[in-house]
Amino acid sequence: MGLNLRESWWIGDVEVPTRVVLAPMAGVSVQAFRRQGRRYGAGLVCSEMVSCAGIEHGNERTLGYLRVASDEHPLAIQIFGSEPRAMAEAARMVESAGADLVDMNFGCPVRKVTKTGAGAHLLGDPDLACRITEAVASAVSVPVSVKMRRGVDDGSRALPRGRPAARRGWSGDVDAASALGEADVHGVRGPFADGGAGRARRRAGDRVPATSRRTRRRCRCSLRPVRQR
């Protein structure tokens, strides 16, 4: 049976009207782009990643990323960082700005992000990743989602099942998860492994909606939900 892309689904208590999600893309997912995405059928749109450090220090450019238009709901604003307290405070500001979801970036492979302990670096430190997740989920009332990769290196798997802290963090605090098929070591140019959504769902628990993202290199810029609560 084919997937009906016009069917609605839920992330927590947020209804997503279609099964097409506009992926967060740095330098691309600005407000004008998101509004066009919603206009042409995306059920959910997401901002480019926003630094929690920039929010904490009141950086004018960073705070500009928190502007929300009335015609782009439901909207997720994506934040990144490596310190649970700062991520929690950033999440509060994201919620106050009017976002419908808070999305955490655990997948960016760019060196200037990972060298701070954020992004894909967190795939190698599941205990810290789960402390951040718990802090963010406790700070807001809106649903919380996470973007990740298949792992750090070839053959690795993000937040392995065997770690109780990782399982607790995923199953208890995350309302949705999305996965890219490439490992961190490859950035966006490595071999792609399908099944990212299934892998994200297994890590998060069956109650969590999971999506799989194709890279722009493979001519797709959206996430596709494959399971819902």
matplotlib code that plots the C-alpha trace (Angstrom):
import matplotlib.pyplot as plt

x = [0.0, 1.4, 1.9, -0.7, 1.4, -1.8, -2.6, -2.1, 0.0, 1.0, 4.1, 3.0, 0.0, 0.9, -1.0, 1.1, -1.4, 0.6, 3.4, 5.9, 8.4, 10.7, 14.2, 16.3, 19.1, 21.7, 21.6, 18.5, 15.6, 15.0, 11.6, 10.7, 11.7, 9.7, 6.6, 6.8, 7.2, 4.0, 2.3, 3.1, 2.2, 4.8, 3.0, 5.9, 8.7, 11.9, 14.4, 18.0, 20.0, 20.3, 23.2, 22.1, 25.3, 24.2, 20.7, 22.2, 24.5, 21.7, 23.4, 21.2, 21.6, 21.0, 17.8, 16.6, 16.3, 13.6, 11.2, 8.0, 5.3, 1.7, 1.5, 4.4, 2.8, 3.4, 7.0, 10.0, 13.0, 16.2, 18.9, 22.4, 24.8, 26.7, 25.6, 22.3, 21.5, 22.2, 20.2, 17.3, 17.3, 17.4, 14.5, 12.5, 13.1, 12.2, 8.9, 8.3, 9.0, 6.0, 7.5, 5.3, 8.3, 11.9, 14.3, 17.7, 20.6, 22.7, 23.7, 25.7, 29.2, 30.7, 33.9, 33.1, 30.0, 31.5, 34.6, 32.4, 31.0, 27.7, 26.1, 27.3, 29.9, 27.0, 26.6, 29.8, 28.7, 25.2, 25.2, 25.6, 23.1, 20.6, 21.3, 20.7, 17.5, 16.2, 17.0, 15.3, 12.2, 11.8, 12.1, 9.3, 5.7, 5.9, 7.1, 10.8, 12.4, 16.0, 18.0, 20.8, 22.9, 23.5, 26.6, 30.0, 32.0, 31.3, 29.4, 28.6, 25.1, 23.8, 23.1, 23.3, 20.6, 23.0, 23.3, 20.6, 21.0, 20.6, 17.5, 16.0, 16.7, 15.3, 12.2, 11.3, 11.8, 11.8, 8.6, 10.0, 13.4, 14.9, 17.9, 20.4, 21.8, 25.5, 27.8, 29.5, 32.8, 31.4, 29.6, 27.1, 29.2, 29.5, 27.6, 24.0, 22.3, 18.5, 16.4, 17.3, 13.8, 13.6, 16.9, 15.7, 12.5, 14.4, 16.6, 13.7, 11.2, 8.1, 6.0, 8.1, 7.4, 10.5, 11.5, 14.3, 16.1, 17.7, 20.5, 20.4, 23.1, 20.5, 18.0, 15.6, 15.4, 12.6, 11.9, 9.3, 7.4, 7.0, 5.5, 3.4, 2.1]
y = [0.0, 3.4, 6.1, 8.9, 12.1, 14.1, 12.2, 14.1, 12.8, 13.9, 14.9, 15.1, 17.3, 19.0, 17.9, 17.9, 18.2, 16.4, 13.8, 16.1, 17.8, 20.6, 19.7, 22.2, 23.5, 26.0, 29.1, 28.0, 27.5, 31.2, 32.5, 33.3, 29.8, 28.2, 30.2, 29.0, 25.5, 25.7, 27.4, 24.5, 21.6, 21.0, 19.8, 20.9, 23.3, 23.8, 26.6, 26.4, 25.5, 28.2, 28.5, 28.3, 30.3, 33.0, 33.1, 33.1, 36.1, 38.0, 38.1, 40.2, 38.1, 34.9, 36.3, 37.2, 33.5, 33.3, 35.4, 33.5, 34.4, 33.5, 31.5, 29.1, 27.0, 24.3, 25.3, 23.7, 25.8, 23.8, 24.6, 23.2, 23.3, 21.1, 22.4, 21.2, 24.4, 26.7, 24.3, 24.4, 28.2, 28.4, 26.0, 28.3, 31.2, 29.2, 28.3, 32.0, 33.0, 31.0, 27.7, 24.7, 22.3, 22.5, 20.4, 19.5, 19.1, 16.0, 15.5, 18.4, 17.2, 20.7, 21.2, 24.6, 22.9, 19.6, 21.1, 22.8, 19.4, 20.0, 18.5, 15.0, 15.0, 14.1, 10.8, 9.7, 10.9, 9.4, 10.3, 14.0, 13.8, 12.4, 15.0, 17.7, 16.0, 15.7, 19.4, 20.6, 18.4, 19.6, 23.3, 23.5, 22.3, 21.9, 18.7, 18.0, 16.3, 15.4, 15.2, 12.6, 10.5, 6.8, 7.2, 8.6, 6.2, 3.6, 0.7, 2.7, 3.3, 6.4, 6.1, 2.2, 0.2, -1.1, 2.1, 2.6, 6.4, 6.6, 4.4, 6.4, 9.7, 8.7, 6.9, 9.3, 12.8, 12.8, 13.2, 12.6, 11.6, 12.1, 10.4, 11.0, 7.8, 9.0, 8.6, 11.7, 10.9, 11.3, 14.6, 14.8, 13.0, 9.5, 6.3, 6.5, 3.8, 3.6, 2.7, 5.8, 6.2, 2.6, 3.0, 6.3, 4.6, 1.6, 4.0, 6.1, 3.4, 2.5, 5.3, 8.0, 9.1, 8.6, 10.3, 9.7, 12.5, 12.3, 14.7, 17.4, 15.4, 12.8, 15.4, 15.2, 17.9, 16.6, 14.1, 11.5, 10.2, 6.5, 5.8, 7.7, 7.0]
z = [0.0, -1.0, 1.5, 1.4, 1.6, 2.3, 5.5, 8.8, 11.7, 15.2, 17.0, 20.7, 20.6, 17.4, 14.3, 11.1, 8.2, 5.5, 5.6, 3.8, 6.1, 5.0, 6.3, 8.2, 5.9, 7.0, 4.9, 3.2, 5.7, 6.3, 7.0, 3.3, 2.3, 5.1, 4.2, 0.6, 1.8, 3.8, 0.9, -1.5, 0.8, 3.5, 6.6, 8.9, 8.3, 10.3, 10.8, 10.1, 13.2, 15.8, 18.3, 21.9, 22.8, 20.4, 22.0, 25.5, 24.7, 23.0, 19.6, 17.3, 14.2, 16.2, 17.8, 14.3, 13.5, 16.2, 14.2, 13.4, 10.8, 11.3, 8.1, 8.8, 11.5, 12.5, 12.8, 14.5, 15.4, 15.6, 18.3, 18.8, 21.7, 24.2, 27.6, 29.0, 30.9, 27.9, 25.6, 28.1, 28.2, 24.4, 24.2, 26.5, 24.2, 21.2, 22.8, 23.8, 20.2, 19.0, 17.7, 17.8, 18.4, 19.6, 17.4, 18.7, 16.3, 17.1, 13.5, 12.1, 11.0, 10.4, 12.3, 13.8, 15.4, 16.5, 18.0, 20.6, 21.6, 19.7, 16.6, 15.5, 18.3, 20.7, 18.9, 20.6, 24.0, 24.6, 28.3, 27.5, 24.7, 27.1, 29.7, 27.1, 26.0, 29.5, 30.2, 27.1, 27.5, 31.1, 30.1, 27.6, 27.2, 23.4, 21.8, 21.4, 18.4, 17.6, 14.3, 14.2, 11.9, 11.6, 13.9, 14.2, 12.0, 9.4, 11.0, 14.1, 15.3, 17.1, 20.8, 21.0, 22.7, 25.3, 27.2, 29.8, 29.9, 26.1, 26.1, 29.0, 27.3, 23.9, 25.1, 27.9, 26.5, 22.7, 20.8, 17.3, 15.8, 12.3, 10.9, 8.0, 6.4, 6.4, 9.3, 10.8, 9.3, 5.8, 6.3, 3.4, 0.8, 2.1, 1.2, 2.1, 4.1, 3.8, 6.8, 8.7, 10.0, 11.2, 13.0, 14.6, 15.7, 17.2, 19.2, 20.3, 21.0, 19.1, 20.5, 18.8, 15.2, 13.1, 9.8, 7.3, 5.5, 2.1, 1.3, -1.3, -3.1, -3.7, -5.0, -2.0, 0.6, 2.8, 5.6, 5.2, 8.2, 8.3, 11.6, 14.1, 17.6]

ax = plt.figure().add_subplot(projection="3d")
ax.plot(x, y, z, "-o")
ax.set_aspect("equal")
plt.show()
